[in-house]
Amino acid sequence: MEPLGTTAVLLIVCISCFLLSAIWKSVTWRKGKLPPGPTPMPFIGNALQLKTNHLDHVLHTLSEKYGPVFTLHFGAERVVVLYGYEAVKEALIDQADDFASRGHLPLMEKYGKGKGIIFSNGETWKQLRRFTLTTLRNFGMGKKSIEERIQEEAQYLLEQLRNTKEQPFDPTFLLNCAPSNIICSIVFGKHFDYDDEKFLGIMGLMNDNFEILSSPWGQLYNIFPSVMDFIPGPHHRVDANVRKAIEFVSEEAKEHKDTLDPSSPRDFIDCFYIKMDQEKNSEASEFTMENLLISAVDLFGAGTETTSSTLRYGLLILQKYPEIEGKVQEEIDRVVGRSRRPCMADRGHMPYTDAVIHEIQRFISLVPLNLPHAVAKDMPFREYVIPKGTTIYPVLTSVLHDSKEFLNPTKFDPQHFLNKDGSFRKSDYFMPFSAGKRICAGEGLARMELFLFLTSILQNFKLKPLTDPKEIDITPLMSSTTNIPRPYRLCVVPR
């Protein structure tokens, strides 16, 4: 048999590509009228069109072409993107039950396996979330007791800041320790010293995972998980990091079990053990050791990284705008003074400070795409039908940076949350914690921490940048799963 000619080979390749494309389209469109979107390539989907380090910018451009509801393919997975306040609100709030499922995020599913609070679904999620919310409230979330705990932790933080003796330092470590100790007091019932090696090690692992998830490596894994499993890179550290965190929690849990007094629970772990014992004869119980460990890791990670990253980003922004820092300090001096600790009752009398904190959260859009949601059944949405199991991305940046609500959405401006008379201005577009059924369980705790930690720092210190404020870059290092501030060092000078 004679070898095929070049023309014949090209013809076969073209026909094969055409057939693959046709098969791909028939598979992805067979279940109804999906929202429009760019044509996917076989196997790789729309990967070539997506810039993994600035995915939210790409989605903005696509929304201008295809509208507020459009379809993309992350590799072989079909996703529907919701862009803008109206579309996000309609799904997460108006049709909250229909969009309450958690969508795919392969890099995190690898360790979670559908367990815990954040990445579970169905009855597992319902029971664990209800239990977690109740337990957080019982241990003070939103109450005076947790406020006092945060005020005490702020004093530890201030002491560490004084120990820098006005020398340059990277604030990442200290700003991790403070909020982490608050969530540790709820989950483990203890406070860790800022030089506790095991505590620092676990925080380092969580910080590493946060950065990997935000990197192109993390994004590529979420698009091509089966391929990336065989490619060397930092994404392989995520699984090892989580396993070490689970070992840490497991050791804490064993200590708790040995000293448990069911009549006097000390923390989340104790309450979980009590619930396990109450349901020990139920084969369908969701209160298992595996769910305890994953839930505790979920709370530890989420309760540390989100608040600490927001604080770290906030201090970077305030260095760039010293006039804003000065106005906050003037308000602190007027309302709180220098002799007592700030408290939550002060917030209502500090509209400018409150506006600055809201603007920090709005501007940085910490989780720009939101964590993925999903639909549990074929779902009519507007003029489309979204097939069962489709992953949904309600893009939070599109709400937080909406130009109809915020005059200069890409500029840091506390006036976005102030009325003309200087009073605080609320906005329905303020969704840094997401919205609906999957809104962050620790929202109340995070709001309290941000206010008390930031006001305590600025009450006692003036921020001193190491460069001209005009040269400080406040654009995120990455903009995909999370927006991370660029690394920096600063000095803090006692006031």
Secondary structure, DSSP 8 states (H G I E B T S, - for coil): -----HHHHHHHHHHHHHHHHHHHHHHHHTTS--------BTTTBTGGG--TTBHHHHHHHHHHHH-SEEEEEETTEEEEEEESHHHHHIIIIITTTTT-EE---HHHHHHHTT-TTTS--HHHHHHHHHHHHHHHHHTTTTSHHHHHHHHHHHHHHHHHHHTTTT--B-THHHHHHHHHHHHHHHHTS----TT-HHHHHHHHHHHHHHHHHHSHHHHHHHHSHHHHTTS-SGGGHHHHHHHHHHHHHHHHHHHHHHH--TTS--SHHHHHHHHHHHTTT-TT-S--HHHHHHHHHHHHHHHHHHHHHHHHHHHHHHHH-HHHHHHHHHHHHHHT-SSS---GGGGGG-HHHHHHHHHHHHHH-SSTT-S-EE-SS-EEETTEEE-TT-EEEEESHHHHT-TTTSSSTTS--GGGGB-TTS-B---TT--TT--GGGS-TTHHHHHHHHHHHHHHHHHHEEEEESS-GGG---S-SEESSSEE-----EEEEE-
